Amino acid sequence: MRFLSDAWFDAMAEALADLDVPTDLEVAISQVVTDAPGGPQCWTLRCAAGRCHLERGESAAEAATTTLHSDTATALAIATGELPAGRAILHGHLRITGDPLSLVAATPLLDAIRPALATVGSRLDR
């Protein structure tokens, strides 16, 4: 499976749908990969009432409280667990717009989705 392909988005959506997340957490975090083949790729992770889903496209990102911007190499390294997002931020490879404090509030969610990301990331073509 190729990173950012329809199959990758489908696998991510399926993995996220199966997660149990805190029911009191409501968050919308978007990610934009600026140099993706065919133009920028954008998706939004929305979680509410203990469930998460993934939405593709810029229109889904409009309601996000926080957006993460990176190049493909950084996004892939984060998606496969090779690079912690915090380190990418510190080194300037991942830029945040919007409300960065919402990421702090979403820490339980981010911890919960890390294994799902790693599972899908392990299936990527290298």
Contact map, one row per residue, 1 for C-alpha under 8 A:
111010110000000000000000000000000000000000000000000000000000000000000000000000000000000000000000000000000000000000000000001110
111110110000000000000000000000000000000000000000000000000000000000000000000000000000000000000000000000000000000000000000000110
111110010000000000000000000000000000000000000000000000000000000000000000000100000000000000000000000000000000000000000000000110
011111111000000000000000000000000000000010000000000000000000000000000000000000000000000000000000000000000000000000000000000000
111111111000000000000000000000000000000000000000000000000000000000000000000000000000000000000000000000000000000000000000000000
000111111100000000000000000000000000000000000000000000000000000000000000000000000000000000000000000000000000000000000000000000
110111111110000000000000000000000000000000000000000000000000000000000000000000000000000000000000000000000000000000000000000000
111111111111000000000000000000000000000000000000000000000000000000000000000000000000000000000000000000000000000000000001000100
000111111111100000000000000000000000000000000000000000000000000000000000000000000000000000000000000000000000000000000000000000
000001111111110000000000000000000000000000000000000000000000000000000000000000000000000000000000000000000000000000000000000000
000000111111111000000000000000000000000000000000000000000000000000000000000000000000000000000000000000000000000000000001000000
000000011111111100000000000000000000000000000000000001000000000000000000000000000000000000000000000000000000000000011001000000
000000001111111110000000000000000000000000000000000011000000000000000000000000000000000000000000000000000000000000000000000000
000000000111111111000000000000000000000000000000000000000000000000000000000000000000000000000000000000000000000000000000000000
000000000011111111100000000000000000000000000000000000000000000000000000000000000000000000000000000000000000000000011001000000
000000000001111111100000000000000000000000000000000111000000000000000000000000000000000000000000000000000000000010010000000000
000000000000111111100000000000000000000000000000001110000000000000000000000000000000000000000000000000000000000000000000000000
000000000000011111110000000000000000000000000000000000000000000000000000000000000000000000000000000000000000000000000000000000
000000000000001111111000000000000000000000000000001100000000000000000000000000000000000000000000000000000000000110000000000000
000000000000000001111100000000000000000000000000011000000000000000000000000000000000000000000000000000000000000100000000000000
000000000000000000111110100000000000000000000000011100000000000000000000000000000000000000000000000000000001100100000000000000
000000000000000000011111100000000000000000000000110000000000000000000000000000000000000000000000000000000001100000000000000000
000000000000000000001111110000000000000000000001111000000000000000000000000000000000000000000000000000000000000000000000000000
000000000000000000000111110000000000000000000001110000000000000000000000000000000000000000000000000000000000000000000000000000
000000000000000000001111111000000000000000000011110000000000000000000000000000000000000000000000000000000100100000000000000000
000000000000000000000011111100000000000000000111100000000000000000000000000000000000000000000000000000000000000000000000000000
000000000000000000000000111110000000000000001111000000000000000110000000000000000000000000000000000001000100000000000000000000
000000000000000000000000011111000000000000011110000000000000001111000000000000000000000000000000000000000000000000000000000000
000000000000000000000000001111100000000000011100000000000000100111110000000000000000000000000000000000000000000000000000000000
000000000000000000000000000111110000000001111000000000000000100101110000000000000000000000000000000000000000000000000000000000
000000000000000000000000000011111000000001110000000000000000000000111100000000000000000000000000000000000000000000000000000000
000000000000000000000000000001111100000111100000000000000000000000111100000000000000000000000000000000000000000000000000000000
000000000000000000000000000000111111000111000000000000000000000000001111001000000000000000000000000000000000000000000000000000
000000000000000000000000000000011111001110000000000000000000000000001111000000000000000000000000000000000000000000000000000000
000000000000000000000000000000001111101100000000000000000000000000000011000000000000000000000000000000000000000000000000000000
000000000000000000000000000000001111111110000000000000000000000000000011000000000000000000000000000000000000000000000000000000
000000000000000000000000000000000011111100000000000000000000000000000000000000000000000000000000000000000000000000000000000000
000000000000000000000000000000000001111100000000000000000000000000000000000000000000000000000000000000000000000000000000000000
000000000000000000000000000000000111111110000000000000000000000000000000000000000000000000000000000000000000000000000000000000
000000000000000000000000000000011111111111000000000000000000000000000000000000000000000000000000000000000000000000000000000000
000100000000000000000000000000011101001111100000000000001000000000000000000000000000000000000000000000000000000000000000000000
000000000000000000000000000001111000000111110000000000011100100000000000000000000000000000000000000000000000000000000000000000
000000000000000000000000000001110000000011111000000001111101100000000000000000000000000000000000000000000000000000000000000000
000000000000000000000000000111100000000001111100000001111001100100000000000000000000000000000000000000000000000000000000000000
000000000000000000000000001111000000000000111110000111100000000000000000000000000000000000000000000000000000000000000000000000
000000000000000000000000011110000000000000011111000111100000000000000000000000000000000000000000000000000000000000000000000000
000000000000000000000000111100000000000000001111111110000000000000000000000000000000000000000000000000000000000000000000000000
000000000000000000000011111000000000000000000111111100000000000000000000000000000000000000000000000000000000000000000000000000
000000000000000000000111110000000000000000000011111000000000000000000000000000000000000000000000000000000000000000000000000000
000000000000000000011111100000000000000000000011111100000000000000000000000000000000000000000000000000000000000000000000000000
000000000000000010111010000000000000000000000011111110000000000000000000000000000000000000000000000000000000000000000000000000
000000000000000110101000000000000000000000001111011111000000000000000000000000000000000000000000000000000000000000000000000000
000000000000100110000000000000000000000000001110001111100000000000000000000000000000000000000000000000000000000000000000000000
000000000001100100000000000000000000000000111100000111110000000000000000000000000000000000000000000000000000000000000000000000
000000000000000000000000000000000000000000111100000011111001000000000000000000000000000000000000000000000000000000000000000000
000000000000000000000000000000000000000001110000000001111101000000000000000000000000000000000000000000000000000000000000000000
000000000000000000000000000000000000000011110000000000111111100000000000000000000000000000000000000000000000000000000000000000
000000000000000000000000000000000000000001100000000000011111110000000000000000000000000000000000000000000000000000000000000000
000000000000000000000000000000000000000000000000000000001111110000000000000000000000000000000000000000000000000000000000000000
000000000000000000000000000000000000000000110000000000111111111100000000000000000000000000000000000000000000000000000000000000
000000000000000000000000000011000000000001110000000000001111111100100000000000000000000000000000000000000000000000000000000000
000000000000000000000000000000000000000000000000000000000111111100000000000000000000000000000000000000000000000000000000000000
000000000000000000000000000100000000000000000000000000000001111110000000000000000000000000000000000000000000000000000000000000
000000000000000000000000001111000000000000010000000000000001111111100000000000000000000000000000000000000000000000000000000000
000000000000000000000000001110000000000000000000000000000000001111100000000000000000000000000000011001000000000000000000000000
000000000000000000000000000111000000000000000000000000000000000111110000000000000000000000000001111101100000000000000000000000
000000000000000000000000000011110000000000000000000000000000100111111000000000000000000000000001110000000000000000000000000000
000000000000000000000000000011110000000000000000000000000000000001111100000000000000000000000111100000000000000000000000000000
000000000000000000000000000000111100000000000000000000000000000000111110000000000000000000000111100000000000000000000000000000
000000000000000000000000000000111100000000000000000000000000000000011111011000000000000000001110000000000000000000000000000000
000000000000000000000000000000001111000000000000000000000000000000001111111000000000000000001000000000000000000000000000000000
000000000000000000000000000000001111000000000000000000000000000000000111111100000000000000000000000000000000000000000000000000
000000000000000000000000000000000000000000000000000000000000000000000011111110000000000000000000000000000000000000000000000000
000000000000000000000000000000000000000000000000000000000000000000000111111111000010000100001100000000000000000000000000000000
000000000000000000000000000000001000000000000000000000000000000000000111111111100000000000000000000000000000000000000000000000
001000000000000000000000000000000000000000000000000000000000000000000001111111110000000000000000000000000000000000000000000000
000000000000000000000000000000000000000000000000000000000000000000000000111111111110000000000000000000000000000000000000000000
000000000000000000000000000000000000000000000000000000000000000000000000011111111111100000000000000000000000000000000000000000
000000000000000000000000000000000000000000000000000000000000000000000000001111111100000000000000000000000000000000001100100000
000000000000000000000000000000000000000000000000000000000000000000000000000111111110000000000000000000000000000000001101110000
000000000000000000000000000000000000000000000000000000000000000000000000000011111111000000000000000000000000000001001100100000
000000000000000000000000000000000000000000000000000000000000000000000000000011111111000000000000000000000000000000000000000000
000000000000000000000000000000000000000000000000000000000000000000000000010011011111101100000000000000000000000000000000000000
000000000000000000000000000000000000000000000000000000000000000000000000000001001111111100000000000000000000000000000000000000
000000000000000000000000000000000000000000000000000000000000000000000000000001000011111110000100000000000000000000000000000000
000000000000000000000000000000000000000000000000000000000000000000000000000000000001111111000000000000000000000000000000000000
000000000000000000000000000000000000000000000000000000000000000000000000000000000011111111100000000000000000000000000000000000
000000000000000000000000000000000000000000000000000000000000000000000000010000000011111111111100000000000000000000000000000000
000000000000000000000000000000000000000000000000000000000000000000000000000000000000111111111111000000000000000000000000000000
000000000000000000000000000000000000000000000000000000000000000000000000000000000000011111111000000000000000000000000000000000
000000000000000000000000000000000000000000000000000000000000000000000000000000000000001111111100000000000000000000000000000000
000000000000000000000000000000000000000000000000000000000000000000000000000000000000000111111110000000000000000000000000000000
000000000000000000000000000000000000000000000000000000000000000000000110010000000000000111111110000000000000000000000000000000
000000000000000000000000000000000000000000000000000000000000000000011100010000000000100110111111000000000000000000000000000000
000000000000000000000000000000000000000000000000000000000000000000011100000000000000000010011111100000000000000000000000000000
000000000000000000000000000000000000000000000000000000000000000001111000000000000000000010000111110100000000000000000000000000
000000000000000000000000000000000000000000000000000000000000000001111000000000000000000000000011111100000000000000000000000000
000000000000000000000000000000000000000000000000000000000000000011100000000000000000000000000001111100000000000000000000000000
000000000000000000000000000000000000000000000000000000000000000011000000000000000000000000000000111111100000000000000000000000
000000000000000000000000000000000000000000000000000000000000000001000000000000000000000000000001111111110000000000000000000000
000000000000000000000000000000000000000000000000000000000000000000000000000000000000000000000000001111111000000000000000000000
000000000000000000000000001000000000000000000000000000000000000011000000000000000000000000000000001111111100000000000000000000
000000000000000000000000000000000000000000000000000000000000000001000000000000000000000000000000001111111110000000000000000000
000000000000000000000000000000000000000000000000000000000000000000000000000000000000000000000000000111111110000000000000000000
000000000000000000000000000000000000000000000000000000000000000000000000000000000000000000000000000011111111000000000000000000
000000000000000000000000101000000000000000000000000000000000000000000000000000000000000000000000000001111111110000000000000000
000000000000000000000000000000000000000000000000000000000000000000000000000000000000000000000000000000111111111000000000000000
000000000000000000001100000000000000000000000000000000000000000000000000000000000000000000000000000000001111111100000000000000
000000000000000000001100100000000000000000000000000000000000000000000000000000000000000000000000000000000111111110000000000000
000000000000000000000000000000000000000000000000000000000000000000000000000000000000000000000000000000000111111111000000000000
000000000000000000000000000000000000000000000000000000000000000000000000000000000000000000000000000000000011111111000000000000
000000000000000000111000000000000000000000000000000000000000000000000000000000000000000000000000000000000001111111110000000000
000000000000000100100000000000000000000000000000000000000000000000000000000000000000000000000000000000000000111111111000000000
000000000000000000000000000000000000000000000000000000000000000000000000000000001000000000000000000000000000011111111100000000
000000000000000000000000000000000000000000000000000000000000000000000000000000000000000000000000000000000000000111111110000000
000000000001001100000000000000000000000000000000000000000000000000000000000000000000000000000000000000000000000111111111000000
000000000001001000000000000000000000000000000000000000000000000000000000000000111000000000000000000000000000000011111111100000
000000000000000000000000000000000000000000000000000000000000000000000000000000111000000000000000000000000000000001111111110000
000000000000000000000000000000000000000000000000000000000000000000000000000000000000000000000000000000000000000000111111111000
000000010011001000000000000000000000000000000000000000000000000000000000000000010000000000000000000000000000000000011111111100
000000000000000000000000000000000000000000000000000000000000000000000000000000111000000000000000000000000000000000001111111100
000000000000000000000000000000000000000000000000000000000000000000000000000000010000000000000000000000000000000000000111111100
100000000000000000000000000000000000000000000000000000000000000000000000000000000000000000000000000000000000000000000011111110
111000010000000000000000000000000000000000000000000000000000000000000000000000000000000000000000000000000000000000000001111111
111000000000000000000000000000000000000000000000000000000000000000000000000000000000000000000000000000000000000000000000001111
000000000000000000000000000000000000000000000000000000000000000000000000000000000000000000000000000000000000000000000000000111
